């Protein structure tokens, strides 16, 4: 049996992103999203989630980029002089790898973000992280303990099989060498993911896709991914949304690409491919 979770990252980034995610859920095939507790349009995203209770909503935990949810003085090793978390993934990885970022500060910030989402009345279906920071074993150890303590049992496994990406994604969507490198680095960093997950009783889909083709999953590439889905449960990560002035001001590298991925989630041919292969669409709520 084939099951598919289609998850939209960055819920809460801007109103346009929120509205695109809701459109992809209401009129398309999107089943799940993950909410950024420190994002500018958080309150609007919460309103959208409440109005669409069947949409699975997890936590898109942020450790790189933006202000913390915890008080900066309580996560001092995680923030710079301006009170912001590391602005780039490279800087975050370098600092956490050498021990400059303390595990207790990561713990405190993750709990603050999950707590803010729960305080808004949303029970998270699962956890994932912005820029896949939990692929790093030091982050994953903390995240897994936090999840266990807070009763959250599902987490994204961000490792994508490079051979699958090369065969299915690259040939169709022209993914860049930088995206291939990202797949390889995340896979290398997450070598201990399974053992840490087992220790803390966490579950993940068996297959994860979307890193190599980030921002490129329009109708045709998305159909190719669906045609090649393996047996079991797969998560495809997407970033749908409407490109508005607020999004441009965020400096996100995904701008018009978000509208392309929204088109993929709304495309009739993608729905037909799912029906043809008898794929069951689920959210993380239904992940066994």
Number of C-alpha atoms within 10 A of each C-alpha: 10 15 21 26 25 23 26 29 25 27 34 26 24 26 23 21 29 28 19 24 33 24 19 24 24 15 11 19 22 28 22 27 31 24 32 26 28 22 20 16 20 22 15 17 25 21 12 19 21 14 11 14 10 14 23 25 28 29 28 27 27 27 27 24 18 16 20 24 20 17 13 20 11 14 22 16 19 26 23 13 8 8 16 17 23 19 15 12 16 10 13 19 18 12 16 20 14 9 12 12 20 16 19 14 20 21 18 17 23 25 20 19 22 25 17 17 23 13 10 13 12 20 16 21 22 26 25 23 24 18 19 23 24 28 25 21 18 19 19 18 20 19 26 26 19 19 21 16 12 12 11 20 21 25 23 22 24 28 22 19 16 20 10 15 21 15 11 20 24 20 12 18 18 13 19 13 11 10 16 17 14 18 22 17 14 20 20 13 17 20 14 15 20 13 11 19 22 11 12 17 16 21 19 22 21 13 20 20 25 24 28 27 25 18 24 26 30 24 20 16 22 25 20 18 21 20 15 12 19 14 13 13 22 22 24 20 23 28 26 36 33 23 19 14 11 15 20 14 9 12 9 9 11 17 21 16 20 26 22 19 27 28 20 26 28 20 20 13 15 25 18 12 17 19 12 10 14 12 19 13 19 21 23 29 16 11 17 9
